[in-house]
Amino acid sequence: MKTAVLTAAFFILANVFAAVAGEGEVLRPPEPNLPWEHAETGLRLPDELADMVAEQVFHYEEAALGYSVRYSDREARLRGDVYVYPCPKKAVTAAEIKEALRDTAGGAVWEVEEMQRRGHYLKVKMGEAEYQPFALIPEAAGVSGLLSLPMHYTIVEKDDAGINETAVGSFLGVMVLKGHFVKVRLTYPVDGREKELVAVEQRVTDFVNAVRRCVLDPGLREQTAVQIEGYRRDPLSKEGQDFAGGIFAYAELTPLMALTIDDTISTLGGDLEKEQPKASLELVRAFIVGAVAESLKKPGTQAADLPQAGAEEVLRVFAAMQKAKPGLVSGRLGELESAVKGKRAGAWLREQEGKREK
């Protein structure tokens, strides 16, 4: 079959499931550093997960259906949907969560079987369900689990030109967070190209792991906020450096912030190294802490300006250096201060990077 036909058949699945699920309102997708947040759970989903781009947020009219966020890589014909909706019954203990996940997975299986009865699917094959419990963060938040179920089936598309059939792989993953299900459904064509299929299945795994990090993120944000507070009490101390290490770990793992660290920040401390050893490292550390602190704030109507927040933190740490060593000066940090006051720190940093590249 031609790729165009495969793509059309693949994406018809979205319309079929929409018809089953119900009506609602299409909302704008998340943007870089402006994630979508689910109010009841604190779950945040970014504009991109595992190299798949968010296309839309959907708010179902029926409260029991909650929300969904759609991601896709149309070139790879890979689509992932993340659903967030209330658990119909209490699910707090490990046993309750395991039972709830099995029940909702059973409902998803019923949906697939119903599609088969309607003639939309053929050759449905269910893989073996797997359950992996995991602890939420912090420990006081309790536990959750990931129930996963792989499937294969053939999508049937009927139009004026006839009938097209597309074999697809599908993955269902379900977790629980604060009395809500977080369900992941991924779908991808199976064309018989084994090397490509292995790569796609790895991307499915990467996407599910990224969503799992998002499920852990509300607790991690609370933990990181405490570390930021500790760092700011004395950023130049050993204790401050230890706090910064935890903040760095969060920044490296979270899919919720997009931040580029170029060499400009480290070079700003270059002329301070004689009087302030490791000044460059201290300023880079401050920049990341400031950016992370900004990313933790509740999303507003505009994307968080992480370079601006990072630069503000750099100036606070430089002030701490000056307090420890009166007379410590830096002309370039003076330039950064002017840029920060003008709310254009990001633009100034890009300009400095451009000068170095010439």
N, C-alpha and C positions, 0 to 999 in steps of 0.2 A: 504493500500500500504506500501511497505517497505521504510525505510528512504532513502536508496540509490536511489531509483526511485524518491522520492520526491525531493531530493537534485539535481539530474540531471535535472528534469523538471524545478525546480526553477531557476537554473543558465542558462538554455537555453535562458531565457529572455534577458540576456546580449547580446548574439549573435544576437538575432532578432533585438533588438534596434540598435546595431552597424550597421547592414545591412541597416536599415532605415536611420540612421543619416549620414553615409558616412565614407570615409576613413580618415586615419590620422596617427600620430606617437605616439607610446607608450613611455612615459617618466617614469623615476624612481619615485617611490612614495616618499612623504616626510618622513623624519626621525625625531627621537626625537631631539627637539631644532633646527631643520632645516626644517622649514615649506616650502611648495610650495607657491609662491607669484604670483599673477596676476598683471602684470606690470601696466595696465591701471587703475585699481581701488585700488590697494594696498591691496586687499583682500588676507589674508594668511590662508591656511588650514594646520593643523598639521598632524602628523603621526597617531593620534588617536582622535576620536570624540565619546563621549558617549559610551566608551568601544567597539567601532568598529575600526578596523585597516585598514589603507589605503593600497590598493593593487597596484594602478597604477594611473598615470596621463595620460590623453589622449589629444593630440593636434590635432584637426580636420583640414584637409586640407582646407576646406571651411571656410573662415574667419568669416562668419556669425554664424557658429556653435561654435566657440571659443574653450573652454577647458572643460574637465570633470575630476573629481577626484572620484575614486571608493573606498568605504569603505565596509567592510563586517565582519560579525561574522558567519563563516561557521557552527559552532556547533549549533548555534541558527537558522541557515538558514535565517539570516537577512542581507539584502544588501541595502546600501544607495549610491546614486550617486549625486554628486554636480556638476552642470553645470554652467559655467560662459560664457556669450556670449552677444554681443552688442544688445541694444534695436534698432529695426529697425526705430523707430521714436522718436522724442523728448519726454522725460518723466522726468520732473523736478518738476512741481507743484503737489500738492496732487491729483488733478483731473486727470492730465496726467498719473501719476503713477498708479492710480486705473484702468484707462482704459487700460493701457499697460499690467498690470497684468492679467486683464480679457481676453485680446486678446491672450496672450501667454498660459494661462490656457486652452482657447478654442482650441488652436493648439494641446496641449497635449491630450485633450479629443478626438480630431480628430485622433491622432495617435492610441489611444486605440480602437476607433471604426474601424480604418483601419485594425488593427490586428484581430478584430472580423470578418471583411469582408473576410480576407484572411484565416480564419479558425484557426488562432493561439490561439484565445481567445473564450471562451464561457461564457454565463451567466454573462455578464457585468452589474454591478450595480453601479451607480454613487451616491455618498453621496451628501450632501448639501455643496456648496462652502461657505467659510467664509472669510471675509476680515478684517484684523486688521491693521490700520495705526500705525506707530510709528516714532518718531523723530530720526534722525541720530545725531551723536556726532562729533563736537560741533554743536550748533544750526545753525551756519552759513552753515553747510553741507546740511541743508534742511531736507526733510522727505523721508520716504519709507513706505513700508507696506508689510504684509505677507498675501498672498492669499493662502488658503489651500483647498484641495479637496480630501476626502477619496474615495476609490473605492474598489470594489471586483470583481474578475473574475476568470475564470478557464483557466489555461494554458494547451494547447494541445500539446503533444510531440508524434511525429510519428517516429518509427524506425522499424527495421526488426522484432522485437519481437511483434510489434503491436502498439496500441495507449495507452498512459498514460495521465491521466488528474489530474492536481493538482490545488486545490482551493487556491487562494492567496488573501491577503489583500494588498492594495497599497495606498501610500500617496503621494500627490503632493503638494509641497509648493514652492511659487515663491516670490522673493523680488527684489528690484531695488537698485543698488548701482552705482553711478557715470556713469549713462548712460548705464549700463549693467544689464541684468537679472542674478540673482543668483537663480537657480532652484534646488530644492531638490526632488528626487524621491526615495522612499523607498518601498521595496517589501518583503513580508514575507508569509510563508505558513499558511493556516488556516486549522487545522487538526480536529477541533471540540473539542480540549482540552481547555476548557474555562479558567482555571486558568493560563495556559501558555500563552494563547492569551492576557489576561489582562496585563501580564508582558511584552510581546512583544510590545503591543501598547504603554505602558509607555516608553519603550526604543525608539520607534519612536518619541514620543513627546520630549524626552530628546535630541535626535539627531537633530531634527529641531531647538530646542532652542540653541543647541551648534553652529549650523551654523549661527543662528541669531546673536549670540555673535561675531562670526567671521566677520559678516557684519558690526557690530558696531565697530570693533576693529581698523580700520584705524584711525578714529577720536579719539578713546581712547588712541592710541599710541601717537598722537600729544599732547593730554592733559597730559598724564603721563610724556612725555619728559620734559614739562614745570615744572612739579612738581619735577622731579629729579634735574633739574637745580636749583630750589629754595631750595631744601634740601641740595645740595652741597655747597650752599653759607654759611650756618652755621648749620651743622647737629646736633649740640648739643643744639640748641636753641629751644624754644617753637614753633617758626615758622617752623623750620626744622622738628620737630616731627609731626606737622600738615600736612606738605607736604608728609611725610612718610606714614601717614594714608591713603592718596589717592592712593599712590603707592601700599600699601598693598592690598587695595580694588581691584585694577587692577590685582595684582598677584593671588588673590583668584578666580577671575571670568574668567580670560582668559584661553582658552583651548590651548594656543599656547606655553606655556613653561612648561617643566617638571623639577621640582626642588625639591629635598629632603632636608629638614632642620633637621639635627640630633642635638643631644645635645652638640656636640663638640663646636659649635660656642658660645653658651651661657656659657659653662664652661671656655672658654678662658678668659672671663672677670671676673671669680670668684675671682681671687686673686687681682683684682683691686677695688672691691666693697667698701673696707674701705675708700680709698682715692677718689674714683670716684663712687658715688652711682648710681645704675642702669646701671653699665658698661656693664653687660651681655646683658641687653635689647638693649642698644645702638649698641652693636656689631651685634646682630641678625638683628636689623633694618638695619644696614649698609650692611650686607650680602645680604639681600633681595633686597635692592635698587640697589646694584651693579649687581646682577643677572638680575633684570628686565631691567636695562639700557642696558645690553648686548643683551637681547632678543629683544629689540626694533630695533636693527640695521638691515639693509637690509640683508637678508639671503645670505650667500656666498656659497662656494662649500663644506664647512665642518660645522658640527654642532657647534653651539655656546657653548663655555665652560663656563657654568654659575657658577660652583663652583670657577673657577679661577677668574672670574670677581667679584663675591661676596667677595672673600678673599681679592682682591685688594682694594675693597671699605672698608673692615674692617680695613685694614692698614691705609687708608687715615683718617678714623675717629679716630683711635688710635693716629695718629699724631696730630690731633686736640686736643685730650685729653692731650697729652704731652705738647702742646703749652700752654694750659690753666693751666696745673700743671706741671712745669718742674721737672724732676726727676722721673716721673711716668714710671715704667718699668714692663715688663712681659716677663719671659723667654719663655713661650709657644708661645706668639705672635712673639718672635724672631724666633722660629722654623717655624711658619707660614710664616714669611717674607722670610726665606730661600726657603721654598717650592714654594712661589709665584715667586721668582726670577728664579727658575728652571722650571717654568710653569707646576708644578705638585701639585697644591693646592688641586685639587679633590682627587688625590691619597693619599695625606697626611691626609686629613679629613677622608677618608675611613679607613686608618690605625689607626687613633685615635679612631674611632668608634669600630673597631675590638678589640682594647685593653680594652675598657670598657666592652665589651661583655664577655670577658674571666673571 
